Amino acid sequence: MNTIEAIQQRRATKSFDASHKMSAEEQKALLNIALQNAPSAFNLQHWRPLLVNDPAQREKIREAAWGQAQVTDASMLVVLCGDLSSWESQVKNIWGAAAEPVQQYMFSAIDQYYRGKAQTQRDEVMRSSGIFAQTLMLAAKAQGYDSCPMDGFDFDAVGKIINKPEHYQIGLMVAIGKGTSQPYPRIGKLPFDDIVKVDRF
Ligand SMILES: Cc1cc2nc3c(=O)[nH]c(=O)nc-3n(C[C@H](O)[C@H](O)[C@H](O)COP(=O)(O)O)c2cc1C
Protein backbone atom coordinates (compact mmCIF):
# COMPACT_ATOMS: atom_id res chain seq x y z
CA MET A 1 0.00 0.00 0.00
CA ASN A 2 1.46 3.38 -0.94
CA THR A 3 0.94 6.59 1.03
CA ILE A 4 -1.94 7.90 -1.06
CA GLU A 5 -3.76 4.58 -0.75
CA ALA A 6 -3.27 4.58 3.02
CA ILE A 7 -4.69 8.11 3.23
CA GLN A 8 -7.65 7.21 1.03
CA GLN A 9 -8.43 3.95 2.80
CA ARG A 10 -8.18 5.22 6.38
CA ARG A 11 -11.68 5.63 7.75
CA ALA A 12 -13.03 6.38 11.20
CA THR A 13 -13.95 2.85 12.24
CA LYS A 14 -16.87 2.38 14.61
CA SER A 15 -16.77 -1.36 15.26
CA PHE A 16 -13.70 -3.45 15.96
CA ASP A 17 -13.14 -7.19 16.40
CA ALA A 18 -12.84 -7.40 20.20
CA SER A 19 -11.24 -10.84 19.97
CA HIS A 20 -8.27 -9.60 17.94
CA LYS A 21 -5.18 -9.12 20.12
CA MET A 22 -2.09 -7.13 19.24
CA SER A 23 1.14 -8.17 20.95
CA ALA A 24 3.00 -5.65 23.10
CA GLU A 25 5.77 -5.66 20.45
CA GLU A 26 3.29 -4.88 17.69
CA GLN A 27 1.79 -2.00 19.69
CA LYS A 28 5.23 -0.67 20.51
CA ALA A 29 6.44 -0.92 16.90
CA LEU A 30 3.41 1.02 15.68
CA LEU A 31 3.81 3.76 18.27
CA ASN A 32 7.50 3.94 17.50
CA ILE A 33 6.84 4.77 13.85
CA ALA A 34 5.02 7.92 14.97
CA LEU A 35 7.42 8.69 17.85
CA GLN A 36 10.46 8.53 15.59
CA ASN A 37 9.05 10.15 12.48
CA ALA A 38 6.21 12.59 13.17
CA PRO A 39 7.24 16.24 12.95
CA SER A 40 6.99 18.61 15.92
CA ALA A 41 7.81 22.27 16.32
CA PHE A 42 11.47 22.71 17.35
CA ASN A 43 11.56 18.87 17.47
CA LEU A 44 10.09 19.18 20.98
CA GLN A 45 7.99 15.98 20.66
CA HIS A 46 5.25 17.34 22.90
CA TRP A 47 3.28 14.07 22.66
CA ARG A 48 2.99 11.73 25.66
CA PRO A 49 0.82 8.82 24.46
CA LEU A 50 -0.77 6.65 27.11
CA LEU A 51 -1.38 3.08 25.96
CA VAL A 52 -4.41 1.68 27.78
CA ASN A 53 -4.41 -2.13 27.91
CA ASP A 54 -6.15 -2.82 31.22
CA PRO A 55 -9.75 -3.90 30.43
CA ALA A 56 -11.00 -2.24 33.64
CA GLN A 57 -9.43 1.08 32.61
CA ARG A 58 -10.95 0.68 29.14
CA GLU A 59 -14.41 0.13 30.66
CA LYS A 60 -14.13 3.28 32.75
CA ILE A 61 -12.95 5.31 29.76
CA ARG A 62 -15.78 3.92 27.67
CA GLU A 63 -18.26 5.16 30.28
CA ALA A 64 -16.68 8.61 30.01
CA ALA A 65 -16.92 8.36 26.20
CA TRP A 66 -20.67 8.01 26.10
CA GLY A 67 -20.44 4.25 25.73
CA GLN A 68 -18.53 4.28 22.44
CA ALA A 69 -17.63 0.65 21.74
CA GLN A 70 -14.33 1.46 20.03
CA VAL A 71 -12.82 2.19 23.45
CA THR A 72 -13.17 -1.37 24.72
CA ASP A 73 -13.22 -3.33 21.45
CA ALA A 74 -10.15 -1.93 19.71
CA SER A 75 -6.93 -3.94 19.98
CA MET A 76 -5.05 -0.82 21.00
CA LEU A 77 -6.23 2.37 22.68
CA VAL A 78 -4.02 5.41 22.95
CA VAL A 79 -4.98 8.44 25.01
CA LEU A 80 -2.82 10.95 23.25
CA CYS A 81 -1.63 13.50 25.77
CA GLY A 82 0.98 16.21 25.38
CA ASP A 83 3.41 17.78 27.82
CA LEU A 84 2.75 21.51 28.14
CA SER A 85 6.23 21.95 29.62
CA SER A 86 8.19 19.98 27.01
CA TRP A 87 9.65 23.25 25.70
CA GLU A 88 11.40 23.76 29.06
CA SER A 89 11.89 20.30 30.54
CA GLN A 90 13.17 18.51 27.42
CA VAL A 91 15.03 21.18 25.54
CA LYS A 92 18.49 20.10 26.79
CA ASN A 93 17.72 16.40 26.18
CA ILE A 94 16.68 17.18 22.63
CA TRP A 95 19.14 19.87 21.56
CA GLY A 96 22.03 19.20 23.96
CA ALA A 97 23.90 17.06 21.42
CA ALA A 98 23.81 19.69 18.67
CA ALA A 99 26.80 21.89 17.81
CA GLU A 100 27.26 24.73 20.32
CA PRO A 101 25.99 27.57 18.05
CA VAL A 102 22.91 25.50 17.12
CA GLN A 103 22.22 24.78 20.79
CA GLN A 104 22.47 28.44 21.73
CA TYR A 105 20.20 29.45 18.88
CA MET A 106 17.58 26.80 19.71
CA PHE A 107 17.60 27.42 23.48
CA SER A 108 16.99 31.11 22.97
CA ALA A 109 14.42 30.72 20.15
CA ILE A 110 12.42 28.12 22.08
CA ASP A 111 12.45 30.16 25.27
CA GLN A 112 11.19 33.25 23.47
CA TYR A 113 8.51 31.28 21.67
CA TYR A 114 6.96 29.58 24.73
CA ARG A 115 7.88 31.29 28.01
CA GLY A 116 4.87 32.83 29.72
CA LYS A 117 2.59 31.89 26.78
CA ALA A 118 0.07 29.36 28.06
CA GLN A 119 -2.01 29.53 24.88
CA THR A 120 1.01 28.83 22.67
CA GLN A 121 2.07 25.92 24.88
CA ARG A 122 -1.41 24.41 24.61
CA ASP A 123 -1.76 25.10 20.87
CA GLU A 124 1.51 23.35 20.25
CA VAL A 125 0.42 20.24 22.16
CA MET A 126 -2.76 20.14 20.09
CA ARG A 127 -0.88 20.58 16.79
CA SER A 128 1.61 17.87 17.72
CA SER A 129 -1.18 15.54 18.88
CA GLY A 130 -3.05 15.93 15.60
CA ILE A 131 0.01 15.22 13.47
CA PHE A 132 1.02 12.31 15.72
CA ALA A 133 -2.47 10.82 15.55
CA GLN A 134 -2.63 10.97 11.76
CA THR A 135 0.86 9.48 11.45
CA LEU A 136 -0.18 6.64 13.78
CA MET A 137 -3.43 6.01 11.91
CA LEU A 138 -1.72 5.91 8.50
CA ALA A 139 0.97 3.58 9.83
CA ALA A 140 -1.79 1.37 11.25
CA LYS A 141 -3.57 1.35 7.87
CA ALA A 142 -0.35 0.40 6.09
CA GLN A 143 -0.04 -2.56 8.47
CA GLY A 144 -3.57 -3.80 7.86
CA TYR A 145 -5.28 -2.10 10.81
CA ASP A 146 -8.22 0.27 11.06
CA SER A 147 -8.48 3.16 13.46
CA CYS A 148 -10.73 5.81 14.95
CA PRO A 149 -9.67 9.24 16.15
CA MET A 150 -11.84 10.27 19.10
CA ASP A 151 -12.65 13.37 21.09
CA GLY A 152 -16.18 12.27 22.01
CA PHE A 153 -15.46 11.91 25.71
CA ASP A 154 -15.41 13.87 28.93
CA PHE A 155 -11.83 15.16 29.05
CA ASP A 156 -11.88 15.85 32.80
CA ALA A 157 -13.28 12.41 33.61
CA VAL A 158 -10.74 10.64 31.40
CA GLY A 159 -7.98 12.79 32.90
CA LYS A 160 -8.93 11.50 36.35
CA ILE A 161 -9.16 7.86 35.22
CA ILE A 162 -5.69 7.93 33.70
CA ASN A 163 -4.17 9.95 36.54
CA LYS A 164 -3.10 12.66 34.11
CA PRO A 165 -0.33 14.90 35.43
CA GLU A 166 -1.31 18.56 35.80
CA HIS A 167 1.16 19.70 33.12
CA TYR A 168 -0.19 17.24 30.55
CA GLN A 169 -3.07 18.05 28.19
CA ILE A 170 -5.21 15.41 26.47
CA GLY A 171 -5.34 15.98 22.72
CA LEU A 172 -7.52 13.08 21.57
CA MET A 173 -7.75 9.30 21.72
CA VAL A 174 -6.93 6.88 18.93
CA ALA A 175 -8.42 3.40 18.79
CA ILE A 176 -6.72 0.85 16.52
CA GLY A 177 -7.78 -2.66 15.57
CA LYS A 178 -9.47 -4.85 12.99
CA GLY A 179 -12.66 -3.24 11.69
CA THR A 180 -15.66 -5.51 11.43
CA SER A 181 -17.88 -3.47 9.12
CA GLN A 182 -17.53 -1.76 5.79
CA PRO A 183 -17.36 2.04 6.16
CA TYR A 184 -20.15 4.13 4.68
CA PRO A 185 -19.16 5.89 1.45
CA ARG A 186 -17.54 9.24 2.21
CA ILE A 187 -20.18 11.95 2.16
CA GLY A 188 -20.54 15.66 2.63
CA LYS A 189 -17.09 16.73 1.55
CA LEU A 190 -17.15 20.50 1.08
CA PRO A 191 -16.40 21.82 -2.43
CA PHE A 192 -12.74 22.69 -3.08
CA ASP A 193 -13.46 26.25 -4.23
CA ASP A 194 -15.57 27.01 -1.15
CA ILE A 195 -12.75 25.99 1.12
CA VAL A 196 -9.46 26.78 -0.58
CA LYS A 197 -8.67 30.42 -1.28
CA VAL A 198 -5.54 31.82 -2.87
CA ASP A 199 -3.30 34.57 -1.50
CA ARG A 200 -5.91 36.25 0.77
CA PHE A 201 -9.22 35.43 2.41
C1 LIG B 1 -10.55 15.10 16.46
C2 LIG B 1 -11.55 14.05 16.00
C3 LIG B 1 -12.45 13.54 16.90
C4 LIG B 1 -13.33 12.54 16.53
N1 LIG B 1 -14.13 11.95 17.48
C5 LIG B 1 -14.85 10.86 17.14
C6 LIG B 1 -15.53 10.12 18.14
O1 LIG B 1 -15.51 10.45 19.33
N2 LIG B 1 -16.23 9.02 17.75
C7 LIG B 1 -16.28 8.62 16.44
O2 LIG B 1 -16.92 7.60 16.17
N3 LIG B 1 -15.64 9.30 15.48
C8 LIG B 1 -14.91 10.40 15.80
N4 LIG B 1 -14.20 11.06 14.83
C9 LIG B 1 -14.27 10.59 13.45
C10 LIG B 1 -14.99 11.56 12.52
O3 LIG B 1 -16.36 11.50 12.76
C11 LIG B 1 -14.62 11.19 11.09
O4 LIG B 1 -13.22 11.35 10.93
C12 LIG B 1 -15.33 12.01 10.03
O5 LIG B 1 -16.71 11.81 10.09
C13 LIG B 1 -14.84 11.70 8.62
O6 LIG B 1 -14.94 10.32 8.35
P1 LIG B 1 -13.66 9.46 7.92
O7 LIG B 1 -12.59 9.67 8.99
O8 LIG B 1 -14.13 8.04 7.87
O9 LIG B 1 -13.21 9.97 6.62
C14 LIG B 1 -13.35 12.08 15.19
C15 LIG B 1 -12.45 12.63 14.28
C16 LIG B 1 -11.54 13.59 14.68
C17 LIG B 1 -10.54 14.11 13.69
The ligand as a Gaussian input file, in Angstrom:
#p B3LYP/6-31G(d) Opt

LIG

0 1
 C      -10.554000      15.098000      16.458000
 C      -11.549000      14.052000      16.002000
 C      -12.445000      13.539000      16.905000
 C      -13.332000      12.536000      16.535000
 N      -14.127000      11.947000      17.479000
 C      -14.847000      10.862000      17.143000
 C      -15.528000      10.119000      18.141000
 O      -15.509000      10.445000      19.333000
 N      -16.230000       9.023000      17.753000
 C      -16.281000       8.625000      16.445000
 O      -16.925000       7.604000      16.166000
 N      -15.641000       9.305000      15.476000
 C      -14.911000      10.395000      15.802000
 N      -14.204000      11.056000      14.831000
 C      -14.272000      10.585000      13.448000
 C      -14.986000      11.556000      12.519000
 O      -16.365000      11.502000      12.756000
 C      -14.619000      11.186000      11.085000
 O      -13.222000      11.349000      10.934000
 C      -15.329000      12.014000      10.035000
 O      -16.711000      11.813000      10.086000
 C      -14.844000      11.703000       8.620000
 O      -14.942000      10.322000       8.354000
 P      -13.663000       9.461000       7.924000
 O      -12.591000       9.675000       8.986000
 O      -14.132000       8.044000       7.871000
 O      -13.211000       9.974000       6.616000
 C      -13.349000      12.080000      15.193000
 C      -12.454000      12.633000      14.280000
 C      -11.545000      13.588000      14.678000
 C      -10.543000      14.108000      13.687000

